[in-house]
Every structure is written in structure tokens, then in C-alpha cells.
Amino acid sequence: MRNACFILPLVVVLLFRNFVTSLSVESPNITTDQLALLALKSHVTFDPHNLLETNWSTATSVCNWIGVTCGTRHLRVTVLDLSDMGLVGTIPPHLGNLSFLSRLIMRNNSFHGSLPNQLANLHRLNFINFNNNNISGEIPSWFGSFTQLQYLYLYDNNFTGVIPSSLCFLPKLEILTLDNNQISGSIPPSIFNLSSLRVLDLSNNKLSDSIPSIPLNTSSLQFIDLTVNLLSGNLPPDLCNRFPNLQGLYLAGNLLTGKIPPSLFKCKELIELTLSYNHFDGSLPLEIGNLTMLRKLLLGEINLKGQIPWQIGSLLKLEILDCSKNNLEGPIPSSIGNLTLLKLLNFRSNRMSGTLPFQIGNLQNLEVLILENNSFTGFIPPSIFNISTATSIGLGFNRFSGQLPSTTGLGLPKLEELHLAINELSGPIPISISNASQLINLQLLNNSFSGVIPDTLGNLRYLKLLDLSHNNLSSNPSSPELSFLSSLTNCKELNKLTFDGNPLIRGELPAAVGNLSASLTLFYASLCNVKGSIPREIGNLTRLLWLGLDHNDLTGKIPTTIGRLRDLQDVNLGNNRLEGSIPFELCHLEKLAYLTLTGNKLSGPIPSCLGDVVSLRELFLGSNNFTSIPSTLTRLDDILFLELSSNSLSGSLPDIGKLKTVTNLNLSDNQFSGSIPSNIGDLKDLTHLSLSGNVLQGSIPESVSELISLEFLDLSRNNLSGTIPKSLEQLSYLKYFNVSFNRLEGEIPNGGSFGNYSIQSFMGNNALCGSPRLQVPPCKTNPSRRSKMGTELLKYILPAIGSTILILAMVIIFLRSRNRKAEVPTEENLLVLAEWRRISYHELDQATDGFSESNLLGVGSFGSVYQGTLSNGTSIAVKVFNVNVDRALKSFDVECEVLRSIHHRNLVKIISSCSNIDFKALVLEFMPNGSLERWLYSHNFFLDVSQRLNVMIDIALALEYLHHGHTPPVVHCDLKPNNVLLDTDMIAHLGDFGIAKLLGEEDLIQTMTLGTIGYMSPEYGSEGIISTEGDVYSFGILLMETFTRKKPTDEMFMEKTSLKCWVEESLPYAVVHVVDTNLLNNGKSESLAANECVLSILQLALKCSTEVPEKRIDMKEVVARLKKIKVTFLQEVKKI
């Protein structure tokens, strides 16, 4: 009994000890969790907010740490949520010890490296979110062991490889998002066996092959997103049978082909369907009307043909409809009016026609209406202007006619953009348009609007662009001033204001013009019958780049305040009645490139300080009353046009031989006296010289024959004496020659171009003799004296000539034999020498069959280009300039200037030019393979990666020569695919130097921005700064476009992004999302090699297009890097 009493307490003690011991064994479990989390903390290399550093401390319980949740039953870590902390680091294997973890959330950080295999131990996980990190490697197959997993988010990482088949056997998985990675291979068919799966997002990867057939019906699947992959083939015909509850199907940005199957429209639960940017064929099936639940339908750029089916009107819940950039024809069906919930309707760039249905006005929830670039006709339904929700209405580039409703604007309180340009609209601009108070962009140009420009436009306080040009508008007749300008002073964000080409406008510029927006860069009001003086307040517009007031009826003086406009690049006040002198304040405009004051009543001396405005390229001061020309004008080293005709300039001619770059010099109809300077022969680029109508004396200098580029020479109506130099026969380009009404004597030369001139060129010179066709006396000769002189010549001179020729021949033979190996002339150089011959208009007319449309290659802003064949069989391209466009004439002269002095394998060769008063053309080497533009965007043409790379290397070599191999450097200023031409061997040549610039001693100049939008560097577009760095920027954009097949002006870049940003955001891990998908259509290995090559190219493009000019690499480095990329690519291809 005593033993029993003793044993019982002992048992109790032992049991208690075992209980305590068991507690002591279990307690390290939370310690295990703590150690795992501290390991994670140690693997974090950057904690921007010090969240882990300040919160994850052993001094506090793990369960109280930020982002950590513990279970109440076992006091173990069940949730780890570190989302949105900006952490940088790697995932340690220790996390696999969190054995009670059910939710792992690491989204929106920068964890990198692969996922450790130890995470496979976390069998309790039902929620995993690693989205928006930099995790790489293959998707682990052990995800398939998480039988409780319901949600798996892995999007926005760098996962590679294929989709593991183990993912296809997760019975509880509801959401699987693998988008925005680099996953390749095909879609495993068994992925559709996931019986609980509701959302499948595989978009923005590199998945290829066709969409697999679905083996079983999957009623749970509601959303499938396969956008932006490399999927090809036809759509599965049974897709909707297998997914009866599908609500979202996203297939845009693939390579899908064939017709859109009618069975697709059996998915009656569909809410969103996006098929844009594929290669489908055929029309939109009538069965589209079955999708009555549809809210979004995107069918842009999928090669749709035919008409929009009437059944579209059955989609009563539709909110977004985009069918842009197809080949749709016919009218918009009236049933469109049934879609009363529609917010966006886009039929831009099709071939649709007919009138707009009035039912379109039923769309009272519409925000964006884009019908531009079609062939719609008739009246614009008034109801369109009563859609109160509209923010953008684009109806430009159609053939709409009739008037705008008088109530336009009253029903548009949210409208920001109204584009009606280039139609046939007429009638007045409704006064009520000012009620559209949110308008930012109003374009009414090139219509037939008439009536008074409303003074109420100033109510549009957010207006940035107003273009009323080329209409029949007038100003308020009850006001002597242009009162609408005064009202526009309320538009504080106005950037561009143009109303030129409205000849019925009559009135004065108000002083309030100086109160226009401080942001105004363009003010153009030519051909508007503007009267009165230019208000001095115009000097307040300090951001102005272009001021155009030409062809008006302005009087008074040029205000001195114009000197405040330090950013001005182009001033045109020509053809008015301005008087007084040129204010010296004009000389403060250090960026001024073009100054036109022609056709006024200005007087006094030309200011000497104009010679300090070294940025000047064109100076037009003709038809005024100026009295003297300063010698300082010869400092304008880069002047191209100097036009001072019809003034009262007197004294000796300035030292014009110093104007080395001038191409057009007109000093005619003045009172210059003295002789023609002998150094005039230094003007090697001079094409037009007129000194007629002065009182010049002396002889015509022999040095005139050194003007090798001269096409037009007028020395008529002077007092020149002596003979016409026979050396002028050497001027092979000279088309127009006039020395009439002088005191010249002797024989008229009959060689060279002189055989083409008539009596009008020589009349009024009583002592000239020559050919009877010129109606001058024959030249007298003395036969006996000539015979005697001939004998003496034979006796004394011929032996000397013979000896000289013999010596020269021996020297030449010696030098040739010595240098034959060292210097063999290339075929290219011989071609240049052979091609430089003069070609007449008659030859060009014959070569192009009278400039027939069948030979028309293209039309540009400055003229047209024709294909032709010369009589010797040479194929040529003839670039004919529009002589009625001032800029075209400037472009012609600039292009002549540049092309004459540059020769390179990758530059378009100029064969000749043809120029007279009413015709100007360049004759260029014909490029049979057309432009890079055609090869990028035409369906029948294709360039692979290697070919595109070769083209870019060719253009880079051309730019390297222009920037570093030519003195002075040449800046092209207008790089774009249309200016890259391909010869028979697909060698690229850079052409179109119409706005190129020769840099002088400085490495940059400022001028009026004439480049192409999207390709211009920021400093060129905003400030007109031209430099070689600007070309490098444009080359970077061209590189991106060539390998993405996206124009920088594509509508997808119209909002807050750009081609550059789009590419930048996709590198380096999502290059497949931006690369031209046609380049990745080969086998898996070839696509990988192409992908790596394009990645390197786009990274180089971004270095070229850095915002800061000084940080851009130069073209020498670009060439070196492109060649290295090519070598690497070819090596990779050889391995395949």
C-alpha cells in the first residue's frame, strides 16, 4: 500500500515532466518560422522604406512583424504579404520551412533569381502572388504538387521555358495568370482540363503554334487572354462549344489567319472580344448579332472586307467598337443607332462611303467618334453635335458637305477635340461652338467655311490649337480690328494659331495680339487682307517661332519690339506696304533663319548689324527703297538666298565673292556702279545671278566662267563693255543668259550653251557680231593676214607644242605605271564622273512619257517623283519640285547644294538637275526596290532580321560619312523610312536632302523645324536646334520602327506614350511584345536568335534616342555596334 502511495505521485511528476518536455519540443516551430523570415530579410539587398529593418526584430514577436499573420490555433505563420514594399533581393530556400503558410504574396517588388525548390514543401498554399517582380528561370514543375492551390499569379516577371504540364493537374485552381513573361512553346491542351479554372491569362509571351483543340467541355472557364503572342493558324471551330460560359476572349496581336468562324458567335455569354492585329481574311459574319451580352468588340487591323452587317445593331450592351484600319466598304448601317450604350466608335482608315445615318445621334453615351480617312459624303447629322458625352469627334479627310448646325457646341460640354479638316463643308462657323468650353483642338482647315469668325472663340479657354486656314472666312465688319483675335487672348494655353488663306478677312491687328498666350509658337495670317500697322505689342509673344503676315495690306513701320522674340526662326512680312527702315532690334534674333520683307516700301540703309545674324539662310529684301548695302552682309557665311532687287542701292558692288555658300544672288534693278568683282568666280555653288538694271561698267570678268554651277545669268541693262568671254562656253549648266542693252562688242561665242540663246539675249549691243540667226552682223576677217599669222604659228609654235605633248605623255605614262596598283579608280567614282552631264527638260519629258501618271512613283509636300528612262537606257528617278511652293524652291536649292558635294556608296547619287524659272527637277539614280516604307508596310513585301539589319548598317554608314567624313559635317534632318531607298542588290541609300544643313564652325545651328513629326529630336522639334546628335536621335527612332513595324505616329502613341517609351518599357524581358511578329515566325531556335538580335538592336536604339543630346552616342560607335550585333547574330544562326 505504501508502494502504491509512492508510485502514484511519481507517475504524476513524470507525466507533468513529459507535458513540459512536449511544450519545449513544439516551441521551436515558431522559432523556425522566425529564422526563415530573418533569412529572407538577409537576402533583401535594398529596402527603400526600411520596413523590414525597423519592424522585423527579434525583440518583438514574429506574429507582430509587418506583413506577417499567424494562425490562432498553432501560432504559426500562415500569411506572408510583402506586397508594394519595393524590396530588392532574392527568395531564400529557408522560406520552405514555413510549413503552415497558406498565402504567399510578394507582388510589386523587385525580387530576382529563380524560385528555390524548397518552396515545394509548402503544401498548405492556396494563394500565390509573385506578380511584378524580376523572377527568372523556368516555371517550377513542383507547383503541381500544391493540391490546395486556388490562385496562382506569376505575371510581370521573366519566367522562360514552357508551361509545365504539372500545372494542368491542380483540381482547385481557379485563376492562373502567367502574362508578361517570356514563356515559349505551345499551349498544352490539358490546361483546359482544369475543372475549376475560371481565368486563364497567358498574354504577352512568346507562345507559338496554333490554339489547341479543346478535348472536353469546360463550363467553369470564363476568361481566356492570349493577347500578343506568336499564335498562328485558324481559330478552333468548336471553341464556343467547349466554353459555353466564356465571358472574355482576348486574341489580339497574334498571327492568326483564315476567316473568323461563325461558330465563334455562339459564345452568347461573351462580354469582351478582341481580335485586333491579326491576319484574318474575309468579312464580319452575320452571326455577330448573336453576342447580345457583348460590351467590347475590337477588330482593328485584321484585314476585314465587305460591309458592316446590319446585325451589329443587335449588340445592345456594346460600349466599345473599333473596326479601324481595315478594308471595309459601304455605309454605316442605320442599326448602329441601337447601340445606345456605345462609348467609342472607331471606323478610321477604311474605304467606307455613303452618308452617315441620322440614327448615329441616338448614341447619347458616346465619348469618342472617329470616322476619319474614309469617303463619307453628304451632311453631317446634326444630332452628332448633341451627344453631350462626346470628348473627341474626328470626321476629317472625308467629303462631307453642307453646313454645321447653328447649335453646334451647345450640346457638347465635354468635347476636347473637333477635327473637320479637308472636307467640303460650307456656311458659317456657328457662334455656339464656343459653348464647347473644354475644346483643346479645333481644326476646320481646307473647307469652304464662310461668314464672320466668331468673337466668342475666346470662350474656349483650354484651346491649344486653332486652324481656320484656307476657307472663305471674314472678320467682324462692325469692328476695324480683327476682334476675334482680341477674344482669343482668353485662351491662355494657345500654342498654334493659323487663319491664312482667308482673303475676305479685312481689319487691323489689335494691340491685344500681344496678350495672346505666352505659349504661342506659330502665328500665321498671310493672304488675309490684314490692314493697319503691326502692333508693337506683338513683341510680347516671346515663345514665337514662326510669324507669317505676308501678302496683306499692312502699313506703318516694323515695330522695334519684334527684337524681343528671341526664338523666332522665320519672319515673313513680305508683300505689304510697310515703310521706314529695318529696325536694328531685328539683329537681336540670333535664331533667325528666314527673313522676308520683299514688296514693301521700306527705305534707308540696310542695317549693318544684319551681318551679325549668322543664322540667316535666306534674306529677301527686294522691291523696297533701300539706299545702301553694308559690307557686313558678306559675313553671312551660310546664306543661301540673298535677294535685294528693285531697290535704290548704289555705289560699288559688295565683295560678293565672300558669300561662299550662296546659291541665289539677285541685285538687279538698283543703281550699282563700278565693275563686277573678279573674285565672283569663288561662288562655286551659285546657280542664279542677276545684276541686271544697274549702271555697271567695265568688262565681264573671265572668272565668271568659274561659276561651275551657274544656271541663270542676267547682266542686261548695264554699261558693260568689251567682249563676251569665250570661256563662258564652259558653263555647261547655263540655261538662261542675258547681256542685252550694254556696250559689248566682238564675236558672240557659239559653243556650249550659246547655241540655245536667241537675239533677246544680245540685243541692244551695237558692236556685237556673230551668227546670222542672232540678227547681228557677221564678224569681219583679214584672209591675207590670217594666212601669214598661220604660217608664223606653224613655224615657231608647233615644234614647241609637239615637244610639250611628248614630255607630258612620258610623264603621264610614268605616273600611271607607278600608281596603277596603288590607286585604281572605282566603278563608283567613274559613275559619278560619267553621270554628271546636263539634261534638258525635253529629255526628261521624253524619259517620263510626258511626266505621265503611269510613271509617278510618289507625291510629297514639295513635289512629285517620276520614273524615267534616258535615251541611253539609263533608268532614272526625276524629282520635280512644285515651283509655286516657296519651301519647295528652298528644298531644291538645299538638296542641290548638299548632293553636289557628297559622294558615298550609301547615298542616293545625283545624276543631274534641270532648272529654269518655271521648272526645277533633280535627276537621281533610280532605286528599283523602292523605299524601306514599302518593305515594312506593304503586304507583298517582307524583310527578315538579317536584311533589316543590313539596311540599318547601310544607313548608319551613310550618316557616319555625313557627320565624320565630310567637311563641313552634313545634318540630314529628315530620317524616315520613305527616305531610305533600296537598289537592285537591296543595298540601302539615304536620300531626300531637301532640308539638310551644312554645319559651319559651330556644331549646331537653329532654324525653322521642318523635319517629320515623330522622328525629330526633342531639341529640334521644340527649339529648332540642328546638330549631328539630332540625326542620331532620328536614327534611333528609325531603328525602332524598322524592327517593331510601328510608326512613331501610330494612333496607339497618340496619348501619353510614344514609340520610344513603349519599347523602353518592354526591354529587356518583353521584347517579344514589341518586335514585328513576322520576324519570329521561324522555328523555335531561329526565333530565339532573332529575338536576341532585336533586343540588342532596340537597346542600341534607346542609346541613340536619349533625351539629352550630349548623352547620345555618335554614328561611328553606332556603326561599330551594329556590325558587332550582325556578327553575333550570324554566328547564332550558324549553330542552328
Stockholm file with secondary structure:
# STOCKHOLM 1.0

chainA/1-1136         MRNACFILPLVVVLLFRNFVTSLSVESPNITTDQLALLALKSHVTFDPHNLLETNWSTATSVCNWIGVTCGTRHLRVTVLDLSDMGLVGTIPPHLGNLSFLSRLIMRNNSFHGSLPNQLANLHRLNFINFNNNNISGEIPSWFGSFTQLQYLYLYDNNFTGVIPSSLCFLPKLEILTLDNNQISGSIPPSIFNLSSLRVLDLSNNKLSDSIPSIPLNTSSLQFIDLTVNLLSGNLPPDLCNRFPNLQGLYLAGNLLTGKIPPSLFKCKELIELTLSYNHFDGSLPLEIGNLTMLRKLLLGEINLKGQIPWQIGSLLKLEILDCSKNNLEGPIPSSIGNLTLLKLLNFRSNRMSGTLPFQIGNLQNLEVLILENNSFTGFIPPSIFNISTATSIGLGFNRFSGQLPSTTGLGLPKLEELHLAINELSGPIPISISNASQLINLQLLNNSFSGVIPDTLGNLRYLKLLDLSHNNLSSNPSSPELSFLSSLTNCKELNKLTFDGNPLIRGELPAAVGNLSASLTLFYASLCNVKGSIPREIGNLTRLLWLGLDHNDLTGKIPTTIGRLRDLQDVNLGNNRLEGSIPFELCHLEKLAYLTLTGNKLSGPIPSCLGDVVSLRELFLGSNNFTSIPSTLTRLDDILFLELSSNSLSGSLPDIGKLKTVTNLNLSDNQFSGSIPSNIGDLKDLTHLSLSGNVLQGSIPESVSELISLEFLDLSRNNLSGTIPKSLEQLSYLKYFNVSFNRLEGEIPNGGSFGNYSIQSFMGNNALCGSPRLQVPPCKTNPSRRSKMGTELLKYILPAIGSTILILAMVIIFLRSRNRKAEVPTEENLLVLAEWRRISYHELDQATDGFSESNLLGVGSFGSVYQGTLSNGTSIAVKVFNVNVDRALKSFDVECEVLRSIHHRNLVKIISSCSNIDFKALVLEFMPNGSLERWLYSHNFFLDVSQRLNVMIDIALALEYLHHGHTPPVVHCDLKPNNVLLDTDMIAHLGDFGIAKLLGEEDLIQTMTLGTIGYMSPEYGSEGIISTEGDVYSFGILLMETFTRKKPTDEMFMEKTSLKCWVEESLPYAVVHVVDTNLLNNGKSESLAANECVLSILQLALKCSTEVPEKRIDMKEVVARLKKIKVTFLQEVKKI
#=GR chainA/1-1136 SS CHHHHHHHHHHHHHHHHHHHHHHHHHTHHHHHHHHHHHHHHHTEEECTTCHHHHHCCTTSCGGGSTTEEECTTTCCEEEEECTTSCCEEECCGGGGGCTTCCEEECCSSEEEECCCGGGGGCTTCCEEECCSSEEEEECCGGGGGCTTCCEEECCSSEEESCCCGGGGGCTTCCEEECCSSCCEECCCGGGGGCTTCCEEECCSSEECSBCCCCCSCCTTCCEEECCSSCCEECCCTTHHHHCTTCCEEECCSSEEEEECCGGGGGCTTCSEEECCSSEEESBCCGGGGGCTTCCEEECTTSCCBSCCCGGGGGCTTCCEEECCSSCCEECCCGGGGGCTTCCEEECCSSEEEECCCGGGGGCTTCCEEECCSSEEEECCCGGGGGCTTCSEEECCSSEEEEECCTTTTTTCTTCCEEECCSSEEEECCCGGGGGCTTCCEEECCSSEEEEECCGGGGGCTTCCEEECCSSEEECCTTCSBCHHHHHGGGCTTCCEEECCSCTBCCEECCGGGGGSCTTCCEEECCSSCEEEECCGGGGGCTTCCEEECCSSEEEECCCGGGGGCTTCCEEECCSSEEEECCCGGGGGCTTCCEEECCSSEEEECCCGGGGGCTTCSEEECCSSEECCCCGGGGGCTTCCEEECCSSCCEEECCCGGGCTTCSEEECCSSEEEECCCGGGGGCTTCCEEECCSSEECSCCCGGGGGCTTCCEEECCSSCCEECCCGGGGGCTTCCEEECCSSEEEEECCCSGGGGGCCGGGTTTCTEEECCGGGTSCCCCCCHHHHHHHHHHIIIIIHHHHHHHHHHHHHHHHHHHHHHTTTCCCCHHHHHHHHHCCCCCHHHHHHHTTTTCGGGEEEECSSEEEEEEECTTSCEEEEEEECTTSHHHHHHHHHHHHHHHHCCCTTBCCEEEEEEETTEEEEEEECCTTCBHHHHHHCTTCCCCHHHHHHHHHHHHHHHHHHHHSSSSCEECCCCCGGGEEECTTCCEEECCCTTCEECCSSSEEECCCCSCTTTSCHHHHHHCEEEHHHHHHHHHHHHHHHHHCCCTTCGGGSSSCCHHHHHHHHTTTTGGGTSCGGGGCSCHHHHHHHHHHHHHHHHHHHHHTCSSGGGSCCHHHHHHHHHHHHHHHHHHHHHC
#=GC SS_cons          CHHHHHHHHHHHHHHHHHHHHHHHHHTHHHHHHHHHHHHHHHTEEECTTCHHHHHCCTTSCGGGSTTEEECTTTCCEEEEECTTSCCEEECCGGGGGCTTCCEEECCSSEEEECCCGGGGGCTTCCEEECCSSEEEEECCGGGGGCTTCCEEECCSSEEESCCCGGGGGCTTCCEEECCSSCCEECCCGGGGGCTTCCEEECCSSEECSBCCCCCSCCTTCCEEECCSSCCEECCCTTHHHHCTTCCEEECCSSEEEEECCGGGGGCTTCSEEECCSSEEESBCCGGGGGCTTCCEEECTTSCCBSCCCGGGGGCTTCCEEECCSSCCEECCCGGGGGCTTCCEEECCSSEEEECCCGGGGGCTTCCEEECCSSEEEECCCGGGGGCTTCSEEECCSSEEEEECCTTTTTTCTTCCEEECCSSEEEECCCGGGGGCTTCCEEECCSSEEEEECCGGGGGCTTCCEEECCSSEEECCTTCSBCHHHHHGGGCTTCCEEECCSCTBCCEECCGGGGGSCTTCCEEECCSSCEEEECCGGGGGCTTCCEEECCSSEEEECCCGGGGGCTTCCEEECCSSEEEECCCGGGGGCTTCCEEECCSSEEEECCCGGGGGCTTCSEEECCSSEECCCCGGGGGCTTCCEEECCSSCCEEECCCGGGCTTCSEEECCSSEEEECCCGGGGGCTTCCEEECCSSEECSCCCGGGGGCTTCCEEECCSSCCEECCCGGGGGCTTCCEEECCSSEEEEECCCSGGGGGCCGGGTTTCTEEECCGGGTSCCCCCCHHHHHHHHHHIIIIIHHHHHHHHHHHHHHHHHHHHHHTTTCCCCHHHHHHHHHCCCCCHHHHHHHTTTTCGGGEEEECSSEEEEEEECTTSCEEEEEEECTTSHHHHHHHHHHHHHHHHCCCTTBCCEEEEEEETTEEEEEEECCTTCBHHHHHHCTTCCCCHHHHHHHHHHHHHHHHHHHHSSSSCEECCCCCGGGEEECTTCCEEECCCTTCEECCSSSEEECCCCSCTTTSCHHHHHHCEEEHHHHHHHHHHHHHHHHHCCCTTCGGGSSSCCHHHHHHHHTTTTGGGTSCGGGGCSCHHHHHHHHHHHHHHHHHHHHHTCSSGGGSCCHHHHHHHHHHHHHHHHHHHHHC
//
